[in-house]
Amino acid sequence: MEKEFSKLLNIISEISGENKETIKKSDKLIVDMDFDSLMMIDLIQTIEFEYGLSEKSIDYKELSEEITVGEVWSIIQKELGINVSKYEKNVSSINSFPEIIKFDEIQKKYGDKVPYFIRMKECLLII
């Protein structure tokens, strides 16, 4: 299990630029580590790929501004079928980011017919 958590730390470190050794379970991705909406989408998609989770198994709209590394780990464990405490969203969602709203519109428009990088390019051009 430690190997799997280490994998999450590697992912977060790669996206954030933070040193893996300094990342704590209590660190808040948005508040403490300066994640923005695109970094959150990158994190979710990388987690789904690296852990073999089905696409959209983690809904980015349900992640709060206060989500911690430990809570992300709990979500992964839940998706992998490991018995853990449930993550409770307790703060406003990242839904308010304009990039998230636009990305969601593009996702609904194209579905899974367009590769991620093309959707992201279009999203950035529209915003």
N, CA, C and O atoms as CSV, one atom per row, in Angstrom:
chain,resi,resn,atom,element,x,y,z
A,1,MET,N,N,0.824,-1.196,0.000
A,1,MET,CA,C,0.000,0.000,0.000
A,1,MET,C,C,0.868,1.259,0.000
A,1,MET,O,O,0.516,2.274,-0.601
A,2,GLU,N,N,1.997,1.170,0.680
A,2,GLU,CA,C,2.905,2.324,0.720
A,2,GLU,C,C,3.426,2.662,-0.677
A,2,GLU,O,O,3.621,3.831,-1.011
A,3,LYS,N,N,3.647,1.628,-1.484
A,3,LYS,CA,C,4.115,1.839,-2.855
A,3,LYS,C,C,3.074,2.624,-3.660
A,3,LYS,O,O,3.420,3.496,-4.458
A,4,GLU,N,N,1.802,2.301,-3.440
A,4,GLU,CA,C,0.725,2.988,-4.154
A,4,GLU,C,C,0.608,4.442,-3.714
A,4,GLU,O,O,0.355,5.321,-4.538
A,5,PHE,N,N,0.791,4.705,-2.411
A,5,PHE,CA,C,0.744,6.087,-1.924
A,5,PHE,C,C,1.947,6.863,-2.460
A,5,PHE,O,O,1.830,8.040,-2.803
A,6,SER,N,N,3.092,6.206,-2.530
A,6,SER,CA,C,4.290,6.839,-3.079
A,6,SER,C,C,4.063,7.238,-4.539
A,6,SER,O,O,4.560,8.267,-4.995
A,7,LYS,N,N,3.309,6.411,-5.262
A,7,LYS,CA,C,2.974,6.730,-6.650
A,7,LYS,C,C,2.173,8.035,-6.707
A,7,LYS,O,O,2.410,8.873,-7.576
A,8,LEU,N,N,1.222,8.202,-5.776
A,8,LEU,CA,C,0.439,9.442,-5.724
A,8,LEU,C,C,1.347,10.630,-5.442
A,8,LEU,O,O,1.206,11.681,-6.068
A,9,LEU,N,N,2.270,10.473,-4.512
A,9,LEU,CA,C,3.197,11.565,-4.200
A,9,LEU,C,C,4.035,11.938,-5.419
A,9,LEU,O,O,4.292,13.117,-5.661
A,10,ASN,N,N,4.457,10.944,-6.179
A,10,ASN,CA,C,5.215,11.214,-7.412
A,10,ASN,C,C,4.383,12.022,-8.406
A,10,ASN,O,O,4.883,12.959,-9.029
A,11,ILE,N,N,3.118,11.654,-8.546
A,11,ILE,CA,C,2.228,12.360,-9.474
A,11,ILE,C,C,2.061,13.810,-9.040
A,11,ILE,O,O,2.202,14.731,-9.846
A,12,ILE,N,N,1.759,14.004,-7.757
A,12,ILE,CA,C,1.552,15.361,-7.236
A,12,ILE,C,C,2.828,16.182,-7.372
A,12,ILE,O,O,2.782,17.355,-7.741
A,13,SER,N,N,3.958,15.566,-7.075
A,13,SER,CA,C,5.244,16.254,-7.179
A,13,SER,C,C,5.522,16.687,-8.617
A,13,SER,O,O,5.970,17.807,-8.862
A,14,GLU,N,N,5.254,15.797,-9.554
A,14,GLU,CA,C,5.510,16.107,-10.965
A,14,GLU,C,C,4.634,17.261,-11.453
A,14,GLU,O,O,5.099,18.125,-12.197
A,15,ILE,N,N,3.383,17.273,-11.039
A,15,ILE,CA,C,2.458,18.321,-11.493
A,15,ILE,C,C,2.734,19.647,-10.797
A,15,ILE,O,O,2.696,20.704,-11.427
A,16,SER,N,N,3.012,19.588,-9.498
A,16,SER,CA,C,3.155,20.822,-8.708
A,16,SER,C,C,4.562,21.396,-8.707
A,16,SER,O,O,4.748,22.595,-8.500
A,17,GLY,N,N,5.554,20.541,-8.938
A,17,GLY,CA,C,6.937,20.984,-8.829
A,17,GLY,C,C,7.455,20.926,-7.398
A,17,GLY,O,O,8.603,21.286,-7.136
A,18,GLU,N,N,6.606,20.472,-6.466
A,18,GLU,CA,C,7.014,20.335,-5.061
A,18,GLU,C,C,7.917,19.112,-4.914
A,18,GLU,O,O,7.799,18.145,-5.665
A,19,ASN,N,N,8.812,19.169,-3.944
A,19,ASN,CA,C,9.650,18.023,-3.614
A,19,ASN,C,C,8.774,16.947,-2.984
A,19,ASN,O,O,8.040,17.216,-2.034
A,20,LYS,N,N,8.851,15.740,-3.510
A,20,LYS,CA,C,8.042,14.625,-3.014
A,20,LYS,C,C,8.212,14.428,-1.512
A,20,LYS,O,O,7.254,14.098,-0.813
A,21,GLU,N,N,9.420,14.627,-1.020
A,21,GLU,CA,C,9.727,14.388,0.397
A,21,GLU,C,C,9.049,15.388,1.327
A,21,GLU,O,O,8.884,15.109,2.514
A,22,THR,N,N,8.655,16.546,0.807
A,22,THR,CA,C,8.047,17.570,1.665
A,22,THR,C,C,6.521,17.550,1.625
A,22,THR,O,O,5.876,18.272,2.385
A,23,ILE,N,N,5.938,16.736,0.750
A,23,ILE,CA,C,4.477,16.683,0.632
A,23,ILE,C,C,3.913,15.859,1.783
A,23,ILE,O,O,4.352,14.739,2.041
A,24,LYS,N,N,2.919,16.446,2.475
A,24,LYS,CA,C,2.270,15.777,3.603
A,24,LYS,C,C,0.814,15.486,3.259
A,24,LYS,O,O,0.224,16.146,2.403
A,25,LYS,N,N,0.241,14.493,3.934
A,25,LYS,CA,C,-1.166,14.157,3.713
A,25,LYS,C,C,-2.076,15.332,4.038
A,25,LYS,O,O,-3.162,15.451,3.471
A,26,SER,N,N,-1.648,16.190,4.936
A,26,SER,CA,C,-2.484,17.325,5.352
A,26,SER,C,C,-2.380,18.522,4.402
A,26,SER,O,O,-3.133,19.485,4.546
A,27,ASP,N,N,-1.462,18.478,3.437
A,27,ASP,CA,C,-1.308,19.589,2.487
A,27,ASP,C,C,-2.555,19.717,1.615
A,27,ASP,O,O,-3.049,18.733,1.066
A,28,LYS,N,N,-3.052,20.944,1.499
A,28,LYS,CA,C,-4.207,21.229,0.647
A,28,LYS,C,C,-3.694,21.565,-0.749
A,28,LYS,O,O,-2.842,22.437,-0.921
A,29,LEU,N,N,-4.228,20.859,-1.738
A,29,LEU,CA,C,-3.719,21.022,-3.098
A,29,LEU,C,C,-3.844,22.453,-3.601
A,29,LEU,O,O,-2.884,23.003,-4.142
A,30,ILE,N,N,-4.998,23.055,-3.433
A,30,ILE,CA,C,-5.229,24.393,-3.984
A,30,ILE,C,C,-4.664,25.467,-3.069
A,30,ILE,O,O,-3.975,26.378,-3.528
A,31,VAL,N,N,-4.952,25.365,-1.786
A,31,VAL,CA,C,-4.557,26.409,-0.839
A,31,VAL,C,C,-3.055,26.388,-0.557
A,31,VAL,O,O,-2.404,27.433,-0.601
A,32,ASP,N,N,-2.499,25.212,-0.269
A,32,ASP,CA,C,-1.091,25.119,0.131
A,32,ASP,C,C,-0.128,24.915,-1.037
A,32,ASP,O,O,1.006,25.392,-1.001
A,33,MET,N,N,-0.583,24.201,-2.077
A,33,MET,CA,C,0.327,23.820,-3.159
A,33,MET,C,C,0.051,24.583,-4.452
A,33,MET,O,O,0.647,24.289,-5.488
A,34,ASP,N,N,-0.839,25.548,-4.394
A,34,ASP,CA,C,-1.141,26.425,-5.534
A,34,ASP,C,C,-1.611,25.694,-6.791
A,34,ASP,O,O,-1.301,26.115,-7.905
A,35,PHE,N,N,-2.357,24.605,-6.617
A,35,PHE,CA,C,-2.945,23.940,-7.776
A,35,PHE,C,C,-3.999,24.856,-8.374
A,35,PHE,O,O,-4.749,25.505,-7.645
A,36,ASP,N,N,-4.057,24.910,-9.703
A,36,ASP,CA,C,-5.146,25.614,-10.370
A,36,ASP,C,C,-6.043,24.563,-11.022
A,36,ASP,O,O,-5.805,23.364,-10.880
A,37,SER,N,N,-7.054,25.006,-11.723
A,37,SER,CA,C,-8.026,24.069,-12.279
A,37,SER,C,C,-7.404,23.120,-13.311
A,37,SER,O,O,-7.765,21.944,-13.361
A,38,LEU,N,N,-6.489,23.610,-14.118
A,38,LEU,CA,C,-5.851,22.741,-15.115
A,38,LEU,C,C,-4.962,21.698,-14.451
A,38,LEU,O,O,-4.884,20.556,-14.904
A,39,MET,N,N,-4.299,22.096,-13.384
A,39,MET,CA,C,-3.474,21.140,-12.643
A,39,MET,C,C,-4.358,20.067,-12.003
A,39,MET,O,O,-3.972,18.900,-11.943
A,40,MET,N,N,-5.544,20.458,-11.526
A,40,MET,CA,C,-6.468,19.489,-10.929
A,40,MET,C,C,-6.939,18.490,-11.985
A,40,MET,O,O,-7.012,17.291,-11.717
A,41,ILE,N,N,-7.257,18.977,-13.173
A,41,ILE,CA,C,-7.680,18.072,-14.249
A,41,ILE,C,C,-6.536,17.138,-14.619
A,41,ILE,O,O,-6.754,15.941,-14.808
A,42,ASP,N,N,-5.331,17.663,-14.723
A,42,ASP,CA,C,-4.149,16.848,-15.015
A,42,ASP,C,C,-3.965,15.788,-13.931
A,42,ASP,O,O,-3.691,14.627,-14.232
A,43,LEU,N,N,-4.116,16.191,-12.676
A,43,LEU,CA,C,-3.976,15.259,-11.556
A,43,LEU,C,C,-4.986,14.124,-11.673
A,43,LEU,O,O,-4.624,12.953,-11.561
A,44,ILE,N,N,-6.232,14.463,-11.896
A,44,ILE,CA,C,-7.285,13.444,-11.972
A,44,ILE,C,C,-7.030,12.486,-13.125
A,44,ILE,O,O,-7.131,11.271,-12.954
A,45,GLN,N,N,-6.703,13.013,-14.289
A,45,GLN,CA,C,-6.478,12.141,-15.439
A,45,GLN,C,C,-5.237,11.270,-15.255
A,45,GLN,O,O,-5.223,10.112,-15.672
A,46,THR,N,N,-4.207,11.816,-14.641
A,46,THR,CA,C,-3.000,11.028,-14.389
A,46,THR,C,C,-3.287,9.934,-13.369
A,46,THR,O,O,-2.826,8.804,-13.526
A,47,ILE,N,N,-4.043,10.262,-12.328
A,47,ILE,CA,C,-4.416,9.260,-11.324
A,47,ILE,C,C,-5.213,8.138,-11.986
A,47,ILE,O,O,-4.937,6.961,-11.757
A,48,GLU,N,N,-6.198,8.500,-12.805
A,48,GLU,CA,C,-7.010,7.478,-13.470
A,48,GLU,C,C,-6.138,6.569,-14.329
A,48,GLU,O,O,-6.335,5.354,-14.340
A,49,PHE,N,N,-5.182,7.142,-15.045
A,49,PHE,CA,C,-4.302,6.348,-15.899
A,49,PHE,C,C,-3.357,5.479,-15.064
A,49,PHE,O,O,-3.261,4.272,-15.286
A,50,GLU,N,N,-2.667,6.091,-14.111
A,50,GLU,CA,C,-1.644,5.377,-13.339
A,50,GLU,C,C,-2.215,4.282,-12.439
A,50,GLU,O,O,-1.556,3.270,-12.198
A,51,TYR,N,N,-3.429,4.480,-11.946
A,51,TYR,CA,C,-4.037,3.492,-11.062
A,51,TYR,C,C,-5.006,2.571,-11.799
A,51,TYR,O,O,-5.626,1.703,-11.186
A,52,GLY,N,N,-5.138,2.757,-13.107
A,52,GLY,CA,C,-6.009,1.896,-13.891
A,52,GLY,C,C,-7.485,2.081,-13.581
A,52,GLY,O,O,-8.272,1.142,-13.697
A,53,LEU,N,N,-7.859,3.292,-13.187
A,53,LEU,CA,C,-9.261,3.571,-12.884
A,53,LEU,C,C,-9.988,3.929,-14.171
A,53,LEU,O,O,-9.383,4.421,-15.124
A,54,SER,N,N,-11.279,3.679,-14.188
A,54,SER,CA,C,-12.046,4.031,-15.383
A,54,SER,C,C,-12.105,5.545,-15.533
A,54,SER,O,O,-12.069,6.289,-14.553
A,55,GLU,N,N,-12.197,5.981,-16.788
A,55,GLU,CA,C,-12.271,7.419,-17.054
A,55,GLU,C,C,-13.482,7.992,-16.337
A,55,GLU,O,O,-14.549,7.379,-16.307
A,56,LYS,N,N,-13.310,9.148,-15.774
A,56,LYS,CA,C,-14.352,9.862,-15.035
A,56,LYS,C,C,-14.739,9.163,-13.736
A,56,LYS,O,O,-15.810,9.435,-13.192
A,57,SER,N,N,-13.887,8.264,-13.226
A,57,SER,CA,C,-14.190,7.644,-11.935
A,57,SER,C,C,-14.031,8.652,-10.805
A,57,SER,O,O,-14.599,8.478,-9.727
A,58,ILE,N,N,-13.257,9.706,-11.053
A,58,ILE,CA,C,-13.130,10.805,-10.097
A,58,ILE,C,C,-13.731,12.035,-10.770
A,58,ILE,O,O,-13.258,12.467,-11.821
A,59,ASP,N,N,-14.761,12.591,-10.170
A,59,ASP,CA,C,-15.438,13.756,-10.746
A,59,ASP,C,C,-14.779,15.023,-10.230
A,59,ASP,O,O,-14.859,15.326,-9.039
A,60,TYR,N,N,-14.126,15.768,-11.117
A,60,TYR,CA,C,-13.411,16.976,-10.702
A,60,TYR,C,C,-14.331,18.003,-10.067
A,60,TYR,O,O,-13.874,18.832,-9.278
A,61,LYS,N,N,-15.605,17.968,-10.389
A,61,LYS,CA,C,-16.537,18.939,-9.817
A,61,LYS,C,C,-16.790,18.695,-8.331
A,61,LYS,O,O,-17.245,19.592,-7.622
A,62,GLU,N,N,-16.499,17.496,-7.865
A,62,GLU,CA,C,-16.772,17.178,-6.471
A,62,GLU,C,C,-15.584,17.459,-5.555
A,62,GLU,O,O,-15.681,17.271,-4.343
A,63,LEU,N,N,-14.491,17.897,-6.109
A,63,LEU,CA,C,-13.326,18.204,-5.293
A,63,LEU,C,C,-13.436,19.630,-4.780
A,63,LEU,O,O,-13.717,20.556,-5.541
A,64,SER,N,N,-13.213,19.796,-3.499
A,64,SER,CA,C,-13.345,21.128,-2.913
A,64,SER,C,C,-12.022,21.874,-2.943
A,64,SER,O,O,-10.969,21.293,-3.206
A,65,GLU,N,N,-12.092,23.159,-2.672
A,65,GLU,CA,C,-10.887,23.984,-2.617
A,65,GLU,C,C,-9.971,23.553,-1.481
A,65,GLU,O,O,-8.771,23.827,-1.512
A,66,GLU,N,N,-10.524,22.890,-0.492
A,66,GLU,CA,C,-9.767,22.513,0.700
A,66,GLU,C,C,-9.277,21.065,0.659
A,66,GLU,O,O,-8.778,20.569,1.669
A,67,ILE,N,N,-9.403,20.380,-0.465
A,67,ILE,CA,C,-9.042,18.962,-0.510
A,67,ILE,C,C,-7.554,18.773,-0.233
A,67,ILE,O,O,-6.709,19.507,-0.745
A,68,THR,N,N,-7.259,17.773,0.587
A,68,THR,CA,C,-5.877,17.487,0.971
A,68,THR,C,C,-5.339,16.286,0.191
A,68,THR,O,O,-6.088,15.548,-0.449
A,69,VAL,N,N,-4.038,16.120,0.267
A,69,VAL,CA,C,-3.388,14.959,-0.343
A,69,VAL,C,C,-3.979,13.681,0.251
A,69,VAL,O,O,-4.244,12.721,-0.473
A,70,GLY,N,N,-4.183,13.669,1.564
A,70,GLY,CA,C,-4.762,12.501,2.233
A,70,GLY,C,C,-6.163,12.182,1.743
A,70,GLY,O,O,-6.523,11.013,1.607
A,71,GLU,N,N,-6.952,13.208,1.479
A,71,GLU,CA,C,-8.308,12.986,0.978
A,71,GLU,C,C,-8.286,12.464,-0.455
A,71,GLU,O,O,-9.121,11.639,-0.825
A,72,VAL,N,N,-7.347,12.933,-1.257
A,72,VAL,CA,C,-7.193,12.385,-2.611
A,72,VAL,C,C,-6.827,10.908,-2.509
A,72,VAL,O,O,-7.342,10.085,-3.265
A,73,TRP,N,N,-5.947,10.574,-1.583
A,73,TRP,CA,C,-5.550,9.183,-1.380
A,73,TRP,C,C,-6.758,8.339,-0.965
A,73,TRP,O,O,-6.900,7.202,-1.414
A,74,SER,N,N,-7.621,8.883,-0.119
A,74,SER,CA,C,-8.835,8.165,0.293
A,74,SER,C,C,-9.751,7.900,-0.899
A,74,SER,O,O,-10.340,6.824,-1.006
A,75,ILE,N,N,-9.868,8.876,-1.790
A,75,ILE,CA,C,-10.693,8.704,-2.992
A,75,ILE,C,C,-10.120,7.584,-3.859
A,75,ILE,O,O,-10.863,6.744,-4.366
A,76,ILE,N,N,-8.805,7.575,-4.027
A,76,ILE,CA,C,-8.154,6.526,-4.827
A,76,ILE,C,C,-8.406,5.163,-4.204
A,76,ILE,O,O,-8.764,4.214,-4.901
A,77,GLN,N,N,-8.220,5.066,-2.889
A,77,GLN,CA,C,-8.436,3.789,-2.210
A,77,GLN,C,C,-9.878,3.317,-2.382
A,77,GLN,O,O,-10.128,2.132,-2.602
A,78,LYS,N,N,-10.813,4.241,-2.280
A,78,LYS,CA,C,-12.231,3.899,-2.461
A,78,LYS,C,C,-12.457,3.360,-3.868
A,78,LYS,O,O,-13.137,2.350,-4.046
A,79,GLU,N,N,-11.888,4.028,-4.863
A,79,GLU,CA,C,-12.060,3.590,-6.251
A,79,GLU,C,C,-11.386,2.242,-6.510
A,79,GLU,O,O,-11.838,1.468,-7.354
A,80,LEU,N,N,-10.317,1.969,-5.788
A,80,LEU,CA,C,-9.621,0.688,-5.937
A,80,LEU,C,C,-10.296,-0.415,-5.133
A,80,LEU,O,O,-9.903,-1.579,-5.212
A,81,GLY,N,N,-11.325,-0.042,-4.349
A,81,GLY,CA,C,-12.050,-1.031,-3.557
A,81,GLY,C,C,-11.422,-1.330,-2.219
A,81,GLY,O,O,-11.704,-2.366,-1.617
A,82,ILE,N,N,-10.577,-0.438,-1.746
A,82,ILE,CA,C,-9.947,-0.611,-0.442
A,82,ILE,C,C,-10.816,0.112,0.577
A,82,ILE,O,O,-11.207,1.258,0.356
A,83,ASN,N,N,-11.118,-0.540,1.680
A,83,ASN,CA,C,-12.019,0.026,2.681
A,83,ASN,C,C,-11.355,1.182,3.417
A,83,ASN,O,O,-10.396,0.980,4.162
A,84,VAL,N,N,-11.862,2.389,3.209
A,84,VAL,CA,C,-11.345,3.587,3.872
A,84,VAL,C,C,-12.504,4.498,4.241
A,84,VAL,O,O,-13.639,4.292,3.810
A,85,SER,N,N,-12.199,5.502,5.040
A,85,SER,CA,C,-13.235,6.470,5.387
A,85,SER,C,C,-13.584,7.304,4.160
A,85,SER,O,O,-12.729,7.567,3.315
A,86,LYS,N,N,-14.826,7.711,4.072
A,86,LYS,CA,C,-15.322,8.454,2.917
A,86,LYS,C,C,-14.839,9.898,2.954
A,86,LYS,O,O,-14.804,10.527,4.012
A,87,TYR,N,N,-14.467,10.411,1.788
A,87,TYR,CA,C,-14.103,11.827,1.663
A,87,TYR,C,C,-15.383,12.646,1.673
A,87,TYR,O,O,-16.307,12.370,0.907
A,88,GLU,N,N,-15.439,13.634,2.520
A,88,GLU,CA,C,-16.600,14.520,2.605
A,88,GLU,C,C,-16.231,15.884,2.048
A,88,GLU,O,O,-15.292,16.521,2.528
A,89,LYS,N,N,-16.955,16.329,1.050
A,89,LYS,CA,C,-16.743,17.667,0.505
A,89,LYS,C,C,-17.321,18.651,1.514
A,89,LYS,O,O,-18.505,18.578,1.845
A,90,ASN,N,N,-16.496,19.569,2.005
A,90,ASN,CA,C,-16.987,20.472,3.039
A,90,ASN,C,C,-16.805,21.946,2.699
A,90,ASN,O,O,-17.124,22.809,3.516
A,91,VAL,N,N,-16.306,22.242,1.531
A,91,VAL,CA,C,-16.092,23.626,1.133
A,91,VAL,C,C,-16.583,23.767,-0.303
A,91,VAL,O,O,-16.883,22.773,-0.965
A,92,SER,N,N,-16.662,24.992,-0.775
A,92,SER,CA,C,-17.144,25.203,-2.140
A,92,SER,C,C,-16.337,24.389,-3.143
A,92,SER,O,O,-15.146,24.147,-2.944
A,93,SER,N,N,-16.982,23.977,-4.202
A,93,SER,CA,C,-16.340,23.134,-5.200
A,93,SER,C,C,-15.508,23.969,-6.171
A,93,SER,O,O,-15.654,25.189,-6.248
A,94,ILE,N,N,-14.631,23.287,-6.911
A,94,ILE,CA,C,-13.815,23.994,-7.896
A,94,ILE,C,C,-14.637,24.335,-9.130
A,94,ILE,O,O,-14.117,24.864,-10.112
A,95,ASN,N,N,-15.929,24.023,-9.066
A,95,ASN,CA,C,-16.858,24.354,-10.138
A,95,ASN,C,C,-16.794,25.809,-10.550
A,95,ASN,O,O,-17.110,26.150,-11.690
A,96,SER,N,N,-16.389,26.663,-9.636
A,96,SER,CA,C,-16.413,28.094,-9.900
A,96,SER,C,C,-15.296,28.549,-10.839
A,96,SER,O,O,-15.362,29.661,-11.363
A,97,PHE,N,N,-14.278,27.724,-11.065
A,97,PHE,CA,C,-13.216,28.106,-11.983
A,97,PHE,C,C,-13.781,28.203,-13.397
A,97,PHE,O,O,-14.428,27.263,-13.858
A,98,PRO,N,N,-13.555,29.318,-14.100
A,98,PRO,CA,C,-14.097,29.440,-15.459
A,98,PRO,C,C,-13.561,28.362,-16.396
A,98,PRO,O,O,-14.260,27.937,-17.315
A,99,GLU,N,N,-12.330,27.919,-16.169
A,99,GLU,CA,C,-11.760,26.870,-17.023
A,99,GLU,C,C,-12.544,25.573,-16.871
A,99,GLU,O,O,-12.757,24.850,-17.844
A,100,ILE,N,N,-12.971,25.284,-15.647
A,100,ILE,CA,C,-13.723,24.058,-15.387
A,100,ILE,C,C,-15.069,24.117,-16.104
A,100,ILE,O,O,-15.494,23.142,-16.725
A,101,ILE,N,N,-15.723,25.247,-16.016
A,101,ILE,CA,C,-17.019,25.413,-16.671
A,101,ILE,C,C,-16.870,25.231,-18.177
A,101,ILE,O,O,-17.652,24.508,-18.795
A,102,LYS,N,N,-15.869,25.882,-18.775
A,102,LYS,CA,C,-15.655,25.791,-20.221
A,102,LYS,C,C,-15.241,24.374,-20.623
A,102,LYS,O,O,-15.712,23.854,-21.635
A,103,PHE,N,N,-14.369,23.753,-19.841
A,103,PHE,CA,C,-13.943,22.391,-20.142
A,103,PHE,C,C,-15.142,21.447,-20.110
A,103,PHE,O,O,-15.264,20.566,-20.961
A,104,ASP,N,N,-16.022,21.628,-19.133
A,104,ASP,CA,C,-17.215,20.796,-19.019
A,104,ASP,C,C,-18.109,20.965,-20.249
A,104,ASP,O,O,-18.659,19.988,-20.757
A,105,GLU,N,N,-18.254,22.203,-20.726
A,105,GLU,CA,C,-19.048,22.458,-21.934
A,105,GLU,C,C,-18.444,21.740,-23.142
A,105,GLU,O,O,-19.163,21.137,-23.938
A,106,ILE,N,N,-17.131,21.810,-23.269
A,106,ILE,CA,C,-16.452,21.157,-24.394
A,106,ILE,C,C,-16.582,19.643,-24.288
A,106,ILE,O,O,-16.806,18.957,-25.285
A,107,GLN,N,N,-16.437,19.127,-23.059
A,107,GLN,CA,C,-16.571,17.685,-22.844
A,107,GLN,C,C,-17.968,17.217,-23.254
A,107,GLN,O,O,-18.109,16.178,-23.900
A,108,LYS,N,N,-18.986,17.969,-22.888
A,108,LYS,CA,C,-20.358,17.601,-23.262
A,108,LYS,C,C,-20.551,17.689,-24.774
A,108,LYS,O,O,-21.255,16.869,-25.362
A,109,LYS,N,N,-19.930,18.676,-25.396
A,109,LYS,CA,C,-20.075,18.884,-26.839
A,109,LYS,C,C,-19.428,17.751,-27.637
A,109,LYS,O,O,-20.028,17.233,-28.579
A,110,TYR,N,N,-18.206,17.366,-27.262
A,110,TYR,CA,C,-17.448,16.393,-28.039
A,110,TYR,C,C,-17.439,14.989,-27.450
A,110,TYR,O,O,-17.120,14.029,-28.151
A,111,GLY,N,N,-17.777,14.858,-26.196
A,111,GLY,CA,C,-17.697,13.548,-25.569
A,111,GLY,C,C,-16.267,13.055,-25.569
A,111,GLY,O,O,-15.338,13.818,-25.306
A,112,ASP,N,N,-16.090,11.780,-25.865
A,112,ASP,CA,C,-14.751,11.196,-25.858
A,112,ASP,C,C,-14.192,11.037,-27.265
A,112,ASP,O,O,-13.257,10.265,-27.478
A,113,LYS,N,N,-14.754,11.759,-28.223
A,113,LYS,CA,C,-14.312,11.637,-29.609
A,113,LYS,C,C,-13.047,12.430,-29.892
A,113,LYS,O,O,-12.356,12.168,-30.877
A,114,VAL,N,N,-12.738,13.400,-29.036
A,114,VAL,CA,C,-11.598,14.275,-29.268
A,114,VAL,C,C,-10.563,14.023,-28.174
A,114,VAL,O,O,-10.909,14.019,-26.993
A,115,PRO,N,N,-9.305,13.814,-28.543
A,115,PRO,CA,C,-8.269,13.597,-27.525
A,115,PRO,C,C,-8.179,14.755,-26.541
A,115,PRO,O,O,-8.526,15.891,-26.865
A,116,TYR,N,N,-7.718,14.456,-25.360
A,116,TYR,CA,C,-7.619,15.431,-24.264
A,116,TYR,C,C,-6.891,16.699,-24.680
A,116,TYR,O,O,-7.377,17.801,-24.425
A,117,PHE,N,N,-5.733,16.562,-25.317
A,117,PHE,CA,C,-4.939,17.753,-25.616
A,117,PHE,C,C,-5.644,18.686,-26.600
A,117,PHE,O,O,-5.448,19.900,-26.539
A,118,ILE,N,N,-6.448,18.150,-27.493
A,118,ILE,CA,C,-7.194,19.004,-28.419
A,118,ILE,C,C,-8.305,19.723,-27.668
A,118,ILE,O,O,-8.533,20.912,-27.893
A,119,ARG,N,N,-9.001,19.018,-26.778
A,119,ARG,CA,C,-10.043,19.660,-25.977
A,119,ARG,C,C,-9.441,20.764,-25.138
A,119,ARG,O,O,-10.021,21.843,-25.023
A,120,MET,N,N,-8.285,20.508,-24.550
A,120,MET,CA,C,-7.655,21.517,-23.704
A,120,MET,C,C,-7.243,22.724,-24.544
A,120,MET,O,O,-7.411,23.863,-24.110
A,121,LYS,N,N,-6.709,22.490,-25.730
A,121,LYS,CA,C,-6.308,23.595,-26.602
A,121,LYS,C,C,-7.527,24.439,-26.957
A,121,LYS,O,O,-7.465,25.668,-26.915
A,122,GLU,N,N,-8.629,23.790,-27.306
A,122,GLU,CA,C,-9.837,24.536,-27.645
A,122,GLU,C,C,-10.343,25.297,-26.427
A,122,GLU,O,O,-10.767,26.448,-26.540
A,123,CYS,N,N,-10.300,24.664,-25.280
A,123,CYS,CA,C,-10.757,25.310,-24.048
A,123,CYS,C,C,-9.947,26.570,-23.785
A,123,CYS,O,O,-10.511,27.610,-23.445
A,124,LEU,N,N,-8.656,26.487,-23.937
A,124,LEU,CA,C,-7.801,27.641,-23.680
A,124,LEU,C,C,-8.025,28.740,-24.712
A,124,LEU,O,O,-7.940,29.924,-24.387
A,125,LEU,N,N,-8.308,28.357,-25.945
A,125,LEU,CA,C,-8.551,29.357,-26.980
A,125,LEU,C,C,-9.879,30.076,-26.774
A,125,LEU,O,O,-10.008,31.254,-27.109
A,126,ILE,N,N,-10.856,29.378,-26.231
A,126,ILE,CA,C,-12.176,29.973,-26.012
A,126,ILE,C,C,-12.155,30.925,-24.829
A,126,ILE,O,O,-12.804,31.971,-24.863
A,127,ILE,N,N,-11.432,30.582,-23.808
A,127,ILE,CA,C,-11.391,31.399,-22.592
A,127,ILE,C,C,-10.623,32.605,-22.845
A,127,ILE,O,O,-10.464,33.435,-21.949
